[in-house]
Amino acid sequence: MAKSPLFRAVQAFLGIESSPEKSSMLEQAPGWKGPEGDPDAVAVLMVMAAAADGIVSREETDRMARVLEREYGVRPEEARALLQTAREQADRAIEFYAFVKRAAGRLPYEKRLRMLKLLFDVATADGLDNDEIEKLRSIAATLSISPRDFGRIKGGSQHS
């Protein structure tokens, strides 16, 4: 797959070389330890979930950066650069289906649940509104997460 000029520029800024075995920016980052799936797509989904209400707050941005640092082992400056790239991709995206498929691939159900929990964690950083809930519900359906498990995750995130 051809890399966009922006993608190559961020790679150069971060000092990441292109590698056929490691196709995503996060996989190439020093200390990468993330779960299976496409981590760049996870970053785009976090941005989409946060932006569902029309505003990506500072709290949501900080939470997304912490998720990338914690889950994928990237440094704070790498997380910020990756989120900027993710914002640009999310702004150009017409829908989220392809990002869900890239992020989740063939992940087992429990890892898809974990991914949805991470998305809820981001969306609740500044409070959870109906637009964000509906975006997350659509993502959950595409992840083939049951309505019961969606409700359980939603309920748990509103009380944390």
N, C-alpha and C positions, 0 to 999 in steps of 0.2 A: 504494500500500500504506500502511495506517495505521501510524503509529509508536506504539510503546508509551510510556506515561508515563516509564518508566525511560530509554528511548532518548532522549526529548526532554530529560530532566533532564541526561543526560550531554552532549548537544549544547549545552545552555545553559551547563553548567559549562565546557565547552571553548571556548565562544564561537563555535560553528558554527551557521550558519543553514541551514535546510532549503532544498534546491535540487532542482528536477526533473531537471536534467542530472547532478547528482552525488548519487546515492541513498545511498551508504554514508558512515558517519562518517569513515572513513579517506580517502575521495575528497575530502571537504570540508576535511580537515586541511591547514594551511599546509605547503607543501613536499611534498605527496603525490606520489610517483613510483613507486608499486607496479606490479606486473605486472597483466596483464588478469585478469578474474575478480572475484568479490565478496570484497574484503579482510576484511570483517567475518566472513564465513563461514570464511575461512582462520584467523582468530583463534579461532573456536569449534572448528575442527578441531584446532588446536594444543593447546587446552585438553583436548579429548577424548583426544588421543594421550597427553598428559602424565598424565591422570587414569586411564588404562586399568589401571594397577597399584593404583589406590585411593588414591594419594597424589600430590599436585602439590607437588613439592619447591621449595625456594627456588631451587635451581639451574635447574630447569625454568622457573620464573616469570621469572627473570632472562634466561634464554635466549630465551623468548618475547618479552619486551620488546625485547631487542636485535634479534631478527628483524624486529619491527614497525618499529623505528627504522631499521634498515639497508635493509630491502626496501621500506618504504612512506614513509620520510622523516618520520616523526612524532617529536615531542619526547618525552622520557622520561615526563613526566607524562601526556601523551596516551596513550602506550602502556599505562601502568598503568590508566588509566580504561577504555580499550578492552578490556583483559584482564578487568577486573572485570565488564563487561557480557557479555563472551564466556563467563565462568565461569557467570554466571546463566543464560544461554541454554543452555549445555551441561548444566547441572543440570536444566533443564526438558525437555530433548530426550529423546525416547524412542529415537531412532535417529539415525544420522549421514548417511543417504543424501541428504536434502534439502540439508544443508550442503555435502556434496561437490559436488552438482550446482550449487549457487549459487557455490561457490568456483571450480570448474573450468569451468562453462558449456561452451563449445565450444572450449576451449583446445587448441592443437596438442599433440601427444604430448610433445614436448620440454619444454613449459611444465608439463605435468602431472607429468613426471618431476622437474622443479625443485621443484614443490610438495611432492611426496613426500619429496624430500631435505630440505626445510625441516622437515617433520613429524618425520623421523628425527632431525634436528639437535636438535629440542626434546626428543624422547623419550629421547635418549641423554645428556642433561645430567646425569642422576643414575644412569646405568647403564640398560641395556635389559633388561627382563624379558619373560617369555613372554606375559603379558597385553598388554603394549604391542606386542610383535611381531605378535600376532594381530589387534589393533585396526588396526595399520598395514597388515597384509595385506588386511584387509577393505576398508579405505579404498582401497588400491591396486587391488583388484579392481573397485571401483565407479568408479575413475578409468580403468578399462580399461588398466591397466599390466600388461605381461606378467609372468608368474612369473619369467622370466629376469632382466628388468630390476629387479624387486623384490629378487631375491636379490643382484644386483650392488650396489644401493643399500644394502641391509641389511649386506652384507659390508663395504662401504666405511665405513659409519657406525660399525661396531663396532671399527674399527681407527684411528679418528681421535681 
